[in-house]
Amino acid sequence: MKIIILNGPNLNLLGEREKSQYGSFTLKDVETNCKQFAKQNNIDLSFFQSNIEGELVEKIQSSRNRENGLIINAGGYTHTSVAIHDALKILKIPIIELHISNIYNREEFRHKSLISKIARGVICGFGENGYIMALSAMKKYIEK
């Protein structure tokens, strides 16, 4: 079972930015926890972060024939990127949209996602635990 987790802009600064919103954990902490979960659950996990929209699009496109599932925290691109939307729409594998914070408890512009209608499900507001929740949900979905 191969799953990829994609992280968008500014997530590389977790632990430094808006600690009241995101906590003090780092993206490296998240990756370590996810890889530990993956190892315990026989998941071949890839983890990728980029601040560059085109790099995320390329990673999504290359996932279409290599992965069984894709989890994406697109950060600010969630609300703005038609390119990421279109790349995800091409995939025939399940997609889970993920957000650390509850985007519906934040600024109005964050309430609209260009990813949600394509995703199998959305997880938001559970902090770093959302990543493990997404992995667990994806594993169960793929095993069906």
N, C-alpha and C positions, 0 to 999 in steps of 0.2 A: 504494500500500500504506500503510494507516494503522494505526499501533500506538500504544498508550498504555502508559505506565509509571506505576503508582501506588505511592506510598510512604506507609507508615503512621506511627504515633506515634514520636516521638523521633528519627526519621531526619533531621530538620532540624538536629539537634545533632551530626551526624557531624563529626569533626575535633576535637570537644571532649570527647565522652563515651567512656569505656572504650577508650582508644587501643590498649591491648594486645589488645583483642578486635576492634576495627573499623579500626584504623589512624588516620592523620592526615588522610586525604582528607575533603573536605566533600561535602555533597549537591550543591552547585553544581558541584564538580569532576566528579562523576558525571554530572550533567546535561550539562555541556559535552562530555564524552567521548562520551556517547550521541548527542547532537545532531550531533557531527562524524561519527560512524559512520553515522548515519541519512542525512545529506547525501550521503556517499560511496556509499550503497547505495540511493538513491532511495526512502527511507522518510519518510513524513510522520509525524513523532513528536510526541506530546504527553507532557508530564512533569508530574506532579501529586503534591503531598505535603500531608497533613493529619494533625493530631493528633486529629481529630474523626471518630468512627466514622460518623456520619450523612453527613458530606460525602463520605467514601469510598464509601459505599453509593450515594449520588446519582450520583457519577462513574461507578461501575460500571454503574448502570442506564442512564445516558445513552450509554454506550459500545456498547450492544447494537445500535444501528442506525447507528453512525458509524464504528466501528473494525473492522479485520480481525483484530486480535489484541490481547490484554491481558497485560501482565506485571505481577505484583504482589509487592511486598515489604510485607506487611501488618504487619511488626514484631510487637509483642506481641499484636495482634489475631489473628494467625495461630492462636493457641492458645485464644482465648476468644470470638471473634465469630461467633455464629450468624447475625447479620444480614448480615455480609459473605459468609459461606458461602452463604446463601440468595440473595443478589443475584448472586453468581458463577454459581450453579447455573442461573439463568435464561438466561445468555448462550449463544449458539449459535456463538460465535467461540472459537478456541483460547486457553487460559490457561496461562501459565507462572508457577509459584510460585518466588520468588527470595528468598534470604537471603544476607547478606554473610558471616556466620559459619556454621560447621557446627553446626546446631542439635542434632545428635546427640552432639556433644562438650561440650554444656553441661548446664545444670540439667535434671533429669528432666521438669519441667513443659513444657519446650520441645520435647520429643520428640514431642508430639502436635500435629498440624496439622489444623485444620478445613477447610483448603484443598486439601490434597494429593489427595484422592480426586476432586476436580473438575478439577484441573489436568492438562493434557496431559503436563507434566513438572515436575520440581523441580530447581533449581540452588541448591546451598548450599556455603559454605565457600571460595569463591574470591575473597573480598574484592570490591573494586570491579570487578574483571574479570568477575564474574558477570553484571553488567548487559550487557556487550557479548556475552558468551556467550549470554545469553537473547535479545538482539536478533537475533543471527546465527541461532540455532535457530528463532526465530519466523519470520524471513524465509524460511528454507528450507522450513519447514512450510507457510506460506501459498502459496509458489510451486509446491508439488506439485499 
